[in-house]
Amino acid sequence: MAVWQFQVELVPKAVAEANSLRAGMVLTEEQRESIVWWRDRRLPVTLLRDVEKMLPSGKPWSKDLEVRGSLDTSC
């Protein structure tokens, strides 16, 4: 069995630490909705370039979403 689709959520380290979050934790719905993850923060340009090398841009279904990979194939 292979994993074809997966979700990656990048969060600022300072925000994760301030909310006592650790890698691999499953967030509650309240945490997902109430924590202000990216206010006044941006991803480092170098990180974005590395992601773009691995996963080409896909077509998002919302203007507020960025999709990587293909939704029509194995993502």
N, CA, C and O atoms as a Maestro MAE file, in Angstrom:
{
 s_m_m2io_version
 :::
 2.0.0
}

f_m_ct {
 s_m_title
 :::
 protein
 m_atom[300] {
  # First column is atom index #
  i_m_mmod_type
  r_m_x_coord
  r_m_y_coord
  r_m_z_coord
  i_m_residue_number
  s_m_chain_name
  s_m_pdb_residue_name
  s_m_pdb_atom_name
  i_m_atomic_number
  :::
  1 25 0.852 -1.174 0.000 1 A "MET " " N  " 7
  2 3 0.000 0.000 0.000 1 A "MET " " CA " 6
  3 2 0.899 1.239 0.000 1 A "MET " " C  " 6
  4 15 1.930 1.269 0.671 1 A "MET " " O  " 8
  5 25 0.501 2.241 -0.748 2 A "ALA " " N  " 7
  6 3 1.276 3.478 -0.849 2 A "ALA " " CA " 6
  7 2 0.402 4.664 -0.454 2 A "ALA " " C  " 6
  8 15 -0.822 4.629 -0.576 2 A "ALA " " O  " 8
  9 25 1.053 5.691 0.013 3 A "VAL " " N  " 7
  10 3 0.347 6.929 0.324 3 A "VAL " " CA " 6
  11 2 0.466 7.831 -0.888 3 A "VAL " " C  " 6
  12 15 1.574 8.172 -1.302 3 A "VAL " " O  " 8
  13 25 -0.663 8.221 -1.463 4 A "TRP " " N  " 7
  14 3 -0.653 9.053 -2.647 4 A "TRP " " CA " 6
  15 2 -0.990 10.489 -2.341 4 A "TRP " " C  " 6
  16 15 -0.566 11.394 -3.059 4 A "TRP " " O  " 8
  17 25 -1.738 10.709 -1.301 5 A "GLN " " N  " 7
  18 3 -2.108 12.069 -0.947 5 A "GLN " " CA " 6
  19 2 -1.781 12.298 0.520 5 A "GLN " " C  " 6
  20 15 -1.973 11.416 1.358 5 A "GLN " " O  " 8
  21 25 -1.296 13.467 0.814 6 A "PHE " " N  " 7
  22 3 -1.040 13.825 2.197 6 A "PHE " " CA " 6
  23 2 -1.129 15.328 2.335 6 A "PHE " " C  " 6
  24 15 -0.989 16.072 1.365 6 A "PHE " " O  " 8
  25 25 -1.359 15.749 3.532 7 A "GLN " " N  " 7
  26 3 -1.496 17.174 3.808 7 A "GLN " " CA " 6
  27 2 -0.325 17.622 4.661 7 A "GLN " " C  " 6
  28 15 0.047 16.958 5.629 7 A "GLN " " O  " 8
  29 25 0.245 18.741 4.295 8 A "VAL " " N  " 7
  30 3 1.341 19.336 5.057 8 A "VAL " " CA " 6
  31 2 0.874 20.695 5.536 8 A "VAL " " C  " 6
  32 15 0.395 21.516 4.754 8 A "VAL " " O  " 8
  33 25 1.016 20.917 6.811 9 A "GLU " " N  " 7
  34 3 0.661 22.224 7.371 9 A "GLU " " CA " 6
  35 2 1.910 22.830 7.977 9 A "GLU " " C  " 6
  36 15 2.472 22.298 8.935 9 A "GLU " " O  " 8
  37 25 2.336 23.937 7.417 10 A "LEU " " N  " 7
  38 3 3.503 24.649 7.915 10 A "LEU " " CA " 6
  39 2 3.036 25.704 8.900 10 A "LEU " " C  " 6
  40 15 2.158 26.511 8.593 10 A "LEU " " O  " 8
  41 25 3.622 25.693 10.068 11 A "VAL " " N  " 7
  42 3 3.249 26.685 11.078 11 A "VAL " " CA " 6
  43 2 4.510 27.363 11.602 11 A "VAL " " C  " 6
  44 15 5.560 26.728 11.706 11 A "VAL " " O  " 8
  45 25 4.412 28.639 11.929 12 A "PRO " " N  " 7
  46 3 5.583 29.343 12.477 12 A "PRO " " CA " 6
  47 2 5.995 28.728 13.812 12 A "PRO " " C  " 6
  48 15 5.152 28.461 14.668 12 A "PRO " " O  " 8
  49 25 7.273 28.511 13.977 13 A "LYS " " N  " 7
  50 3 7.809 27.893 15.190 13 A "LYS " " CA " 6
  51 2 7.406 28.672 16.438 13 A "LYS " " C  " 6
  52 15 7.026 28.076 17.446 13 A "LYS " " O  " 8
  53 25 7.487 29.993 16.376 14 A "ALA " " N  " 7
  54 3 7.150 30.814 17.548 14 A "ALA " " CA " 6
  55 2 5.688 30.634 17.954 14 A "ALA " " C  " 6
  56 15 5.371 30.606 19.144 14 A "ALA " " O  " 8
  57 25 4.798 30.513 16.966 15 A "VAL " " N  " 7
  58 3 3.374 30.324 17.269 15 A "VAL " " CA " 6
  59 2 3.147 28.939 17.860 15 A "VAL " " C  " 6
  60 15 2.379 28.785 18.810 15 A "VAL " " O  " 8
  61 25 3.809 27.938 17.307 16 A "ALA " " N  " 7
  62 3 3.687 26.579 17.841 16 A "ALA " " CA " 6
  63 2 4.178 26.524 19.291 16 A "ALA " " C  " 6
  64 15 3.517 25.943 20.151 16 A "ALA " " O  " 8
  65 25 5.313 27.118 19.551 17 A "GLU " " N  " 7
  66 3 5.854 27.116 20.918 17 A "GLU " " CA " 6
  67 2 4.948 27.876 21.879 17 A "GLU " " C  " 6
  68 15 4.734 27.433 23.008 17 A "GLU " " O  " 8
  69 25 4.418 29.007 21.446 18 A "ALA " " N  " 7
  70 3 3.538 29.808 22.310 18 A "ALA " " CA " 6
  71 2 2.247 29.067 22.667 18 A "ALA " " C  " 6
  72 15 1.616 29.357 23.684 18 A "ALA " " O  " 8
  73 25 1.859 28.104 21.815 19 A "ASN " " N  " 7
  74 3 0.637 27.348 22.052 19 A "ASN " " CA " 6
  75 2 0.911 25.908 22.499 19 A "ASN " " C  " 6
  76 15 0.013 25.067 22.480 19 A "ASN " " O  " 8
  77 25 2.159 25.630 22.900 20 A "SER " " N  " 7
  78 3 2.581 24.308 23.384 20 A "SER " " CA " 6
  79 2 2.267 23.198 22.383 20 A "SER " " C  " 6
  80 15 1.840 22.110 22.771 20 A "SER " " O  " 8
  81 25 2.478 23.469 21.109 21 A "LEU " " N  " 7
  82 3 2.232 22.474 20.073 21 A "LEU " " CA " 6
  83 2 3.537 21.778 19.719 21 A "LEU " " C  " 6
  84 15 4.602 22.395 19.703 21 A "LEU " " O  " 8
  85 25 3.441 20.493 19.436 22 A "ARG " " N  " 7
  86 3 4.611 19.695 19.076 22 A "ARG " " CA " 6
  87 2 4.351 18.979 17.754 22 A "ARG " " C  " 6
  88 15 3.199 18.737 17.394 22 A "ARG " " O  " 8
  89 25 5.402 18.644 17.043 23 A "ALA " " N  " 7
  90 3 5.274 17.923 15.778 23 A "ALA " " CA " 6
  91 2 4.505 16.631 15.996 23 A "ALA " " C  " 6
  92 15 4.744 15.907 16.963 23 A "ALA " " O  " 8
  93 25 3.588 16.355 15.095 24 A "GLY " " N  " 7
  94 3 2.810 15.130 15.160 24 A "GLY " " CA " 6
  95 2 1.538 15.218 15.978 24 A "GLY " " C  " 6
  96 15 0.743 14.278 15.993 24 A "GLY " " O  " 8
  97 25 1.335 16.338 16.658 25 A "MET " " N  " 7
  98 3 0.113 16.494 17.443 25 A "MET " " CA " 6
  99 2 -1.090 16.607 16.535 25 A "MET " " C  " 6
  100 15 -1.004 17.151 15.434 25 A "MET " " O  " 8
  101 25 -2.206 16.093 17.000 26 A "VAL " " N  " 7
  102 3 -3.471 16.286 16.304 26 A "VAL " " CA " 6
  103 2 -4.149 17.474 16.970 26 A "VAL " " C  " 6
  104 15 -4.434 17.445 18.167 26 A "VAL " " O  " 8
  105 25 -4.403 18.507 16.198 27 A "LEU " " N  " 7
  106 3 -5.004 19.719 16.750 27 A "LEU " " CA " 6
  107 2 -6.503 19.556 16.909 27 A "LEU " " C  " 6
  108 15 -7.164 18.881 16.120 27 A "LEU " " O  " 8
  109 25 -7.018 20.184 17.938 28 A "THR " " N  " 7
  110 3 -8.466 20.202 18.110 28 A "THR " " CA " 6
  111 2 -9.055 21.197 17.111 28 A "THR " " C  " 6
  112 15 -8.339 22.036 16.566 28 A "THR " " O  " 8
  113 25 -10.342 21.100 16.881 29 A "GLU " " N  " 7
  114 3 -10.995 22.055 15.994 29 A "GLU " " CA " 6
  115 2 -10.848 23.463 16.544 29 A "GLU " " C  " 6
  116 15 -10.647 24.408 15.781 29 A "GLU " " O  " 8
  117 25 -10.944 23.615 17.855 30 A "GLU " " N  " 7
  118 3 -10.793 24.932 18.478 30 A "GLU " " CA " 6
  119 2 -9.403 25.505 18.209 30 A "GLU " " C  " 6
  120 15 -9.269 26.689 17.900 30 A "GLU " " O  " 8
  121 25 -8.369 24.672 18.326 31 A "GLN " " N  " 7
  122 3 -7.013 25.147 18.046 31 A "GLN " " CA " 6
  123 2 -6.878 25.569 16.586 31 A "GLN " " C  " 6
  124 15 -6.317 26.625 16.292 31 A "GLN " " O  " 8
  125 25 -7.388 24.753 15.679 32 A "ARG " " N  " 7
  126 3 -7.287 25.084 14.255 32 A "ARG " " CA " 6
  127 2 -7.984 26.391 13.938 32 A "ARG " " C  " 6
  128 15 -7.515 27.157 13.096 32 A "ARG " " O  " 8
  129 25 -9.099 26.655 14.603 33 A "GLU " " N  " 7
  130 3 -9.898 27.840 14.294 33 A "GLU " " CA " 6
  131 2 -9.478 29.084 15.081 33 A "GLU " " C  " 6
  132 15 -9.663 30.201 14.599 33 A "GLU " " O  " 8
  133 25 -8.921 28.914 16.270 34 A "SER " " N  " 7
  134 3 -8.678 30.079 17.127 34 A "SER " " CA " 6
  135 2 -7.246 30.613 17.085 34 A "SER " " C  " 6
  136 15 -7.024 31.795 17.345 34 A "SER " " O  " 8
  137 25 -6.283 29.767 16.764 35 A "ILE " " N  " 7
  138 3 -4.889 30.231 16.749 35 A "ILE " " CA " 6
  139 2 -4.647 31.078 15.499 35 A "ILE " " C  " 6
  140 15 -4.991 30.677 14.387 35 A "ILE " " O  " 8
  141 25 -4.064 32.230 15.697 36 A "VAL " " N  " 7
  142 3 -3.728 33.108 14.569 36 A "VAL " " CA " 6
  143 2 -2.339 32.693 14.091 36 A "VAL " " C  " 6
  144 15 -1.325 33.129 14.635 36 A "VAL " " O  " 8
  145 25 -2.313 31.851 13.073 37 A "TRP " " N  " 7
  146 3 -1.071 31.213 12.651 37 A "TRP " " CA " 6
  147 2 -0.110 32.146 11.943 37 A "TRP " " C  " 6
  148 15 1.072 32.175 12.285 37 A "TRP " " O  " 8
  149 25 -0.572 32.901 10.981 38 A "TRP " " N  " 7
  150 3 0.343 33.612 10.094 38 A "TRP " " CA " 6
  151 2 0.217 35.128 10.123 38 A "TRP " " C  " 6
  152 15 0.763 35.795 9.244 38 A "TRP " " O  " 8
  153 25 -0.465 35.682 11.077 39 A "ARG " " N  " 7
  154 3 -0.564 37.149 11.141 39 A "ARG " " CA " 6
  155 2 0.831 37.751 11.283 39 A "ARG " " C  " 6
  156 15 1.605 37.355 12.155 39 A "ARG " " O  " 8
  157 25 1.134 38.697 10.429 40 A "ASP " " N  " 7
  158 3 2.417 39.405 10.446 40 A "ASP " " CA " 6
  159 2 3.619 38.493 10.225 40 A "ASP " " C  " 6
  160 15 4.731 38.817 10.642 40 A "ASP " " O  " 8
  161 25 3.400 37.357 9.573 41 A "ARG " " N  " 7
  162 3 4.502 36.427 9.296 41 A "ARG " " CA " 6
  163 2 4.422 35.976 7.847 41 A "ARG " " C  " 6
  164 15 3.348 35.973 7.246 41 A "ARG " " O  " 8
  165 25 5.570 35.594 7.290 42 A "ARG " " N  " 7
  166 3 5.637 35.062 5.933 42 A "ARG " " CA " 6
  167 2 6.597 33.873 5.919 42 A "ARG " " C  " 6
  168 15 7.531 33.793 6.718 42 A "ARG " " O  " 8
  169 25 6.340 32.956 4.992 43 A "LEU " " N  " 7
  170 3 7.278 31.853 4.809 43 A "LEU " " CA " 6
  171 2 8.577 32.391 4.221 43 A "LEU " " C  " 6
  172 15 8.548 33.296 3.387 43 A "LEU " " O  " 8
  173 25 9.716 31.848 4.643 44 A "PRO " " N  " 7
  174 3 10.976 32.252 4.021 44 A "PRO " " CA " 6
  175 2 10.964 31.919 2.530 44 A "PRO " " C  " 6
  176 15 10.494 30.852 2.136 44 A "PRO " " O  " 8
  177 25 11.473 32.817 1.711 45 A "VAL " " N  " 7
  178 3 11.496 32.624 0.262 45 A "VAL " " CA " 6
  179 2 12.229 31.334 -0.090 45 A "VAL " " C  " 6
  180 15 11.818 30.621 -1.006 45 A "VAL " " O  " 8
  181 25 13.293 31.029 0.614 46 A "THR " " N  " 7
  182 3 14.061 29.812 0.306 46 A "THR " " CA " 6
  183 2 13.221 28.560 0.540 46 A "THR " " C  " 6
  184 15 13.349 27.593 -0.210 46 A "THR " " O  " 8
  185 25 12.378 28.556 1.547 47 A "LEU " " N  " 7
  186 3 11.514 27.413 1.810 47 A "LEU " " CA " 6
  187 2 10.499 27.245 0.685 47 A "LEU " " C  " 6
  188 15 10.255 26.131 0.223 47 A "LEU " " O  " 8
  189 25 9.914 28.346 0.250 48 A "LEU " " N  " 7
  190 3 8.957 28.288 -0.856 48 A "LEU " " CA " 6
  191 2 9.607 27.740 -2.115 48 A "LEU " " C  " 6
  192 15 8.999 26.942 -2.829 48 A "LEU " " O  " 8
  193 25 10.823 28.153 -2.393 49 A "ARG " " N  " 7
  194 3 11.536 27.658 -3.585 49 A "ARG " " CA " 6
  195 2 11.772 26.154 -3.488 49 A "ARG " " C  " 6
  196 15 11.625 25.439 -4.480 49 A "ARG " " O  " 8
  197 25 12.136 25.671 -2.301 50 A "ASP " " N  " 7
  198 3 12.362 24.235 -2.121 50 A "ASP " " CA " 6
  199 2 11.070 23.444 -2.340 50 A "ASP " " C  " 6
  200 15 11.096 22.384 -2.965 50 A "ASP " " O  " 8
  201 25 9.957 23.941 -1.842 51 A "VAL " " N  " 7
  202 3 8.676 23.275 -2.037 51 A "VAL " " CA " 6
  203 2 8.306 23.275 -3.513 51 A "VAL " " C  " 6
  204 15 7.846 22.259 -4.035 51 A "VAL " " O  " 8
  205 25 8.499 24.390 -4.185 52 A "GLU " " N  " 7
  206 3 8.179 24.498 -5.614 52 A "GLU " " CA " 6
  207 2 8.993 23.516 -6.460 52 A "GLU " " C  " 6
  208 15 8.504 23.024 -7.477 52 A "GLU " " O  " 8
  209 25 10.227 23.230 -6.046 53 A "LYS " " N  " 7
  210 3 11.046 22.263 -6.776 53 A "LYS " " CA " 6
  211 2 10.451 20.858 -6.689 53 A "LYS " " C  " 6
  212 15 10.522 20.089 -7.648 53 A "LYS " " O  " 8
  213 25 9.871 20.529 -5.549 54 A "MET " " N  " 7
  214 3 9.314 19.191 -5.338 54 A "MET " " CA " 6
  215 2 7.895 19.052 -5.863 54 A "MET " " C  " 6
  216 15 7.527 18.012 -6.410 54 A "MET " " O  " 8
  217 25 7.095 20.105 -5.696 55 A "LEU " " N  " 7
  218 3 5.678 20.038 -6.035 55 A "LEU " " CA " 6
  219 2 5.262 21.235 -6.866 55 A "LEU " " C  " 6
  220 15 5.216 22.355 -6.357 55 A "LEU " " O  " 8
  221 25 4.961 21.018 -8.125 56 A "PRO " " N  " 7
  222 3 4.533 22.138 -8.965 56 A "PRO " " CA " 6
  223 2 3.172 22.665 -8.520 56 A "PRO " " C  " 6
  224 15 2.410 21.952 -7.868 56 A "PRO " " O  " 8
  225 25 2.874 23.890 -8.866 57 A "SER " " N  " 7
  226 3 1.591 24.496 -8.524 57 A "SER " " CA " 6
  227 2 0.457 23.741 -9.190 57 A "SER " " C  " 6
  228 15 0.554 23.334 -10.347 57 A "SER " " O  " 8
  229 25 -0.623 23.560 -8.437 58 A "GLY " " N  " 7
  230 3 -1.840 22.966 -8.971 58 A "GLY " " CA " 6
  231 2 -2.919 24.030 -9.044 58 A "GLY " " C  " 6
  232 15 -2.683 25.186 -8.693 58 A "GLY " " O  " 8
  233 25 -4.091 23.645 -9.495 59 A "LYS " " N  " 7
  234 3 -5.190 24.597 -9.634 59 A "LYS " " CA " 6
  235 2 -6.022 24.602 -8.348 59 A "LYS " " C  " 6
  236 15 -6.671 23.605 -8.032 59 A "LYS " " O  " 8
  237 25 -6.010 25.718 -7.602 60 A "PRO " " N  " 7
  238 3 -6.794 25.774 -6.356 60 A "PRO " " CA " 6
  239 2 -8.277 25.950 -6.643 60 A "PRO " " C  " 6
  240 15 -8.653 26.499 -7.678 60 A "PRO " " O  " 8
  241 25 -9.112 25.487 -5.734 61 A "TRP " " N  " 7
  242 3 -10.555 25.662 -5.866 61 A "TRP " " CA " 6
  243 2 -11.040 26.869 -5.076 61 A "TRP " " C  " 6
  244 15 -12.235 27.164 -5.056 61 A "TRP " " O  " 8
  245 25 -10.102 27.573 -4.418 62 A "SER " " N  " 7
  246 3 -10.437 28.769 -3.661 62 A "SER " " CA " 6
  247 2 -9.315 29.785 -3.843 62 A "SER " " C  " 6
  248 15 -8.150 29.407 -3.961 62 A "SER " " O  " 8
  249 25 -9.658 31.065 -3.867 63 A "LYS " " N  " 7
  250 3 -8.630 32.110 -3.997 63 A "LYS " " CA " 6
  251 2 -7.759 32.208 -2.752 63 A "LYS " " C  " 6
  252 15 -6.685 32.807 -2.792 63 A "LYS " " O  " 8
  253 25 -8.214 31.626 -1.651 64 A "ASP " " N  " 7
  254 3 -7.474 31.675 -0.389 64 A "ASP " " CA " 6
  255 2 -6.623 30.430 -0.157 64 A "ASP " " C  " 6
  256 15 -6.139 30.213 0.953 64 A "ASP " " O  " 8
  257 25 -6.438 29.618 -1.181 65 A "LEU " " N  " 7
  258 3 -5.759 28.340 -1.044 65 A "LEU " " CA " 6
  259 2 -4.658 28.205 -2.074 65 A "LEU " " C  " 6
  260 15 -4.799 28.652 -3.213 65 A "LEU " " O  " 8
  261 25 -3.574 27.594 -1.675 66 A "GLU " " N  " 7
  262 3 -2.510 27.258 -2.621 66 A "GLU " " CA " 6
  263 2 -2.434 25.742 -2.689 66 A "GLU " " C  " 6
  264 15 -2.363 25.071 -1.659 66 A "GLU " " O  " 8
  265 25 -2.450 25.210 -3.886 67 A "VAL " " N  " 7
  266 3 -2.419 23.764 -4.096 67 A "VAL " " CA " 6
  267 2 -1.111 23.399 -4.780 67 A "VAL " " C  " 6
  268 15 -0.663 24.085 -5.699 67 A "VAL " " O  " 8
  269 25 -0.515 22.327 -4.325 68 A "ARG " " N  " 7
  270 3 0.712 21.801 -4.930 68 A "ARG " " CA " 6
  271 2 0.421 20.402 -5.415 68 A "ARG " " C  " 6
  272 15 -0.283 19.642 -4.749 68 A "ARG " " O  " 8
  273 25 0.957 20.055 -6.566 69 A "GLY " " N  " 7
  274 3 0.689 18.748 -7.148 69 A "GLY " " CA " 6
  275 2 -0.585 18.807 -7.971 69 A "GLY " " C  " 6
  276 15 -1.144 19.881 -8.195 69 A "GLY " " O  " 8
  277 25 -1.033 17.658 -8.414 70 A "SER " " N  " 7
  278 3 -2.199 17.567 -9.280 70 A "SER " " CA " 6
  279 2 -3.356 16.933 -8.520 70 A "SER " " C  " 6
  280 15 -3.191 15.889 -7.890 70 A "SER " " O  " 8
  281 25 -4.513 17.554 -8.577 71 A "LEU " " N  " 7
  282 3 -5.697 16.981 -7.941 71 A "LEU " " CA " 6
  283 2 -6.312 15.875 -8.797 71 A "LEU " " C  " 6
  284 15 -7.113 15.081 -8.304 71 A "LEU " " O  " 8
  285 25 -5.939 15.820 -10.076 72 A "ASP " " N  " 7
  286 3 -6.492 14.819 -10.986 72 A "ASP " " CA " 6
  287 2 -5.727 13.512 -10.986 72 A "ASP " " C  " 6
  288 15 -6.221 12.500 -11.482 72 A "ASP " " O  " 8
  289 25 -4.531 13.526 -10.437 73 A "THR " " N  " 7
  290 3 -3.722 12.301 -10.428 73 A "THR " " CA " 6
  291 2 -3.383 11.933 -8.994 73 A "THR " " C  " 6
  292 15 -4.260 11.973 -8.130 73 A "THR " " O  " 8
  293 25 -2.165 11.583 -8.723 74 A "SER " " N  " 7
  294 3 -1.787 11.079 -7.406 74 A "SER " " CA " 6
  295 2 -1.354 12.178 -6.426 74 A "SER " " C  " 6
  296 15 -0.870 11.878 -5.335 74 A "SER " " O  " 8
  297 25 -1.525 13.431 -6.808 75 A "CYS " " N  " 7
  298 3 -1.135 14.568 -5.949 75 A "CYS " " CA " 6
  299 2 0.336 14.531 -5.615 75 A "CYS " " C  " 6
  300 15 0.830 15.407 -4.905 75 A "CYS " " O  " 8
  :::
 }
 m_bond[299] {
  # First column is bond index #
  i_m_from
  i_m_to
  i_m_order
  :::
  1 1 2 1
  2 2 3 1
  3 3 4 2
  4 3 5 1
  5 5 6 1
  6 6 7 1
  7 7 8 2
  8 7 9 1
  9 9 10 1
  10 10 11 1
  11 11 12 2
  12 11 13 1
  13 13 14 1
  14 14 15 1
  15 15 16 2
  16 15 17 1
  17 17 18 1
  18 18 19 1
  19 19 20 2
  20 19 21 1
  21 21 22 1
  22 22 23 1
  23 23 24 2
  24 23 25 1
  25 25 26 1
  26 26 27 1
  27 27 28 2
  28 27 29 1
  29 29 30 1
  30 30 31 1
  31 31 32 2
  32 31 33 1
  33 33 34 1
  34 34 35 1
  35 35 36 2
  36 35 37 1
  37 37 38 1
  38 38 39 1
  39 39 40 2
  40 39 41 1
  41 41 42 1
  42 42 43 1
  43 43 44 2
  44 43 45 1
  45 45 46 1
  46 46 47 1
  47 47 48 2
  48 47 49 1
  49 49 50 1
  50 50 51 1
  51 51 52 2
  52 51 53 1
  53 53 54 1
  54 54 55 1
  55 55 56 2
  56 55 57 1
  57 57 58 1
  58 58 59 1
  59 59 60 2
  60 59 61 1
  61 61 62 1
  62 62 63 1
  63 63 64 2
  64 63 65 1
  65 65 66 1
  66 66 67 1
  67 67 68 2
  68 67 69 1
  69 69 70 1
  70 70 71 1
  71 71 72 2
  72 71 73 1
  73 73 74 1
  74 74 75 1
  75 75 76 2
  76 75 77 1
  77 77 78 1
  78 78 79 1
  79 79 80 2
  80 79 81 1
  81 81 82 1
  82 82 83 1
  83 83 84 2
  84 83 85 1
  85 85 86 1
  86 86 87 1
  87 87 88 2
  88 87 89 1
  89 89 90 1
  90 90 91 1
  91 91 92 2
  92 91 93 1
  93 93 94 1
  94 94 95 1
  95 95 96 2
  96 95 97 1
  97 97 98 1
  98 98 99 1
  99 99 100 2
  100 99 101 1
  101 101 102 1
  102 102 103 1
  103 103 104 2
  104 103 105 1
  105 105 106 1
  106 106 107 1
  107 107 108 2
  108 107 109 1
  109 109 110 1
  110 110 111 1
  111 111 112 2
  112 111 113 1
  113 113 114 1
  114 114 115 1
  115 115 116 2
  116 115 117 1
  117 117 118 1
  118 118 119 1
  119 119 120 2
  120 119 121 1
  121 121 122 1
  122 122 123 1
  123 123 124 2
  124 123 125 1
  125 125 126 1
  126 126 127 1
  127 127 128 2
  128 127 129 1
  129 129 130 1
  130 130 131 1
  131 131 132 2
  132 131 133 1
  133 133 134 1
  134 134 135 1
  135 135 136 2
  136 135 137 1
  137 137 138 1
  138 138 139 1
  139 139 140 2
  140 139 141 1
  141 141 142 1
  142 142 143 1
  143 143 144 2
  144 143 145 1
  145 145 146 1
  146 146 147 1
  147 147 148 2
  148 147 149 1
  149 149 150 1
  150 150 151 1
  151 151 152 2
  152 151 153 1
  153 153 154 1
  154 154 155 1
  155 155 156 2
  156 155 157 1
  157 157 158 1
  158 158 159 1
  159 159 160 2
  160 159 161 1
  161 161 162 1
  162 162 163 1
  163 163 164 2
  164 163 165 1
  165 165 166 1
  166 166 167 1
  167 167 168 2
  168 167 169 1
  169 169 170 1
  170 170 171 1
  171 171 172 2
  172 171 173 1
  173 173 174 1
  174 174 175 1
  175 175 176 2
  176 175 177 1
  177 177 178 1
  178 178 179 1
  179 179 180 2
  180 179 181 1
  181 181 182 1
  182 182 183 1
  183 183 184 2
  184 183 185 1
  185 185 186 1
  186 186 187 1
  187 187 188 2
  188 187 189 1
  189 189 190 1
  190 190 191 1
  191 191 192 2
  192 191 193 1
  193 193 194 1
  194 194 195 1
  195 195 196 2
  196 195 197 1
  197 197 198 1
  198 198 199 1
  199 199 200 2
  200 199 201 1
  201 201 202 1
  202 202 203 1
  203 203 204 2
  204 203 205 1
  205 205 206 1
  206 206 207 1
  207 207 208 2
  208 207 209 1
  209 209 210 1
  210 210 211 1
  211 211 212 2
  212 211 213 1
  213 213 214 1
  214 214 215 1
  215 215 216 2
  216 215 217 1
  217 217 218 1
  218 218 219 1
  219 219 220 2
  220 219 221 1
  221 221 222 1
  222 222 223 1
  223 223 224 2
  224 223 225 1
  225 225 226 1
  226 226 227 1
  227 227 228 2
  228 227 229 1
  229 229 230 1
  230 230 231 1
  231 231 232 2
  232 231 233 1
  233 233 234 1
  234 234 235 1
  235 235 236 2
  236 235 237 1
  237 237 238 1
  238 238 239 1
  239 239 240 2
  240 239 241 1
  241 241 242 1
  242 242 243 1
  243 243 244 2
  244 243 245 1
  245 245 246 1
  246 246 247 1
  247 247 248 2
  248 247 249 1
  249 249 250 1
  250 250 251 1
  251 251 252 2
  252 251 253 1
  253 253 254 1
  254 254 255 1
  255 255 256 2
  256 255 257 1
  257 257 258 1
  258 258 259 1
  259 259 260 2
  260 259 261 1
  261 261 262 1
  262 262 263 1
  263 263 264 2
  264 263 265 1
  265 265 266 1
  266 266 267 1
  267 267 268 2
  268 267 269 1
  269 269 270 1
  270 270 271 1
  271 271 272 2
  272 271 273 1
  273 273 274 1
  274 274 275 1
  275 275 276 2
  276 275 277 1
  277 277 278 1
  278 278 279 1
  279 279 280 2
  280 279 281 1
  281 281 282 1
  282 282 283 1
  283 283 284 2
  284 283 285 1
  285 285 286 1
  286 286 287 1
  287 287 288 2
  288 287 289 1
  289 289 290 1
  290 290 291 1
  291 291 292 2
  292 291 293 1
  293 293 294 1
  294 294 295 1
  295 295 296 2
  296 295 297 1
  297 297 298 1
  298 298 299 1
  299 299 300 2
  :::
 }
}
